[in-house]
Amino acid sequence: MALTDADVQKQIKHMMAFIEQEANEKVEEIDAKAEEEFNIEKGRLVQTQRVKIMEYYEKKEKQIEQHKKIQMSNLMNQARLKVLRARDDMITDLLNEARQRLGEIAKDPARYSTLLEGLLLQGFYQLLEPKVTIRCRQQDVEMVQTAVIKNIPIYKEAVKSNIDVRIDQERFLPSEICGGVEVYNDNGKIKVSNTLESRLELMAHQMMPEIRVNLFGANSNRKFMD
C-alpha cells in the first residue's frame, strides 16, 4: 500500500523531531561537558592563583621579618657604638683631668724634684749605658742638674759602674708639657721617655682593663683581659 503525502510528511516530521531531539541532547551533553571542564579548569586556575598568592605573601612576610631583623640589628649596633663612644669620651675626659693634675706637680718644687730624681734614676737603670744625654724642659734644667748630681753616686753604687751624664742645652722638651725627662744613650738611638705624659699613657694602658671595670663594671661577654 502506497504512502500518502500526509504519511510522508508525518514520517518526515517524526524523523526531524528525532534528529532535533538528538541534536538537543548532544548540545546539552556538550554544554554539560564544557561546563564541567570549565569548572575543573576554573578550580585549577583558582587553586594555582591561590597558591601563588600564598607563596607571594609568605615571601613578603619573610622579607618583612628579615628587614625587621636587619633594622633591629642596625639599631642595636648603633646603640652599642653610642655606648662605646660615650665610654671612650669618659675615659678621655678622665685622662685629660689626670694630665691637668700632673701639671700641678711641677708647681710644687719639693715634690717635683723628688719625682725628677726617680724618673732620672729609672732612665739610668733602663739604659745601663756609660754615657747618657738628658733632655728636659728649659725651665727644669737647674732642677735636673741637681737631680743628676744626687743620682750618679746612687747609680754607681748599685751597678758598680761609672756613668757620664750630659744635659742637652740646645734641644729642650716643649715647655707646655707637664714635665719629666727623656734619657738617651750616647748616639741617641735608644731613648727612655720618662715625661709625665708618657708615664701617664703607660699607666693608663696597663690599667685600662681595671679602669673600665671600675667605671662600667665587668663585661660578661669578655673572655680575656688585656
Salt bridges, closest charged atoms under 4 A:
GLU41 OE2 - ARG44 NH2 2.46
ASP88 OD1 - ARG212 NH2 3.37
GLU97 OE2 - ARG101 NH2 2.86
GLU104 OE2 - LYS107 NZ 3.39
GLU117 OE1 - LYS150 NZ 3.29
ASP140 OD2 - ARG137 NE 2.80
GLU157 OE2 - LYS160 NZ 3.31
ASP168 OD2 - ARG135 NH2 3.59
ASP168 OD2 - ARG171 NE 3.43
GLU182 OE2 - LYS191 NZ 3.88
ASP226 OD2 - ARG222 NH2 2.88
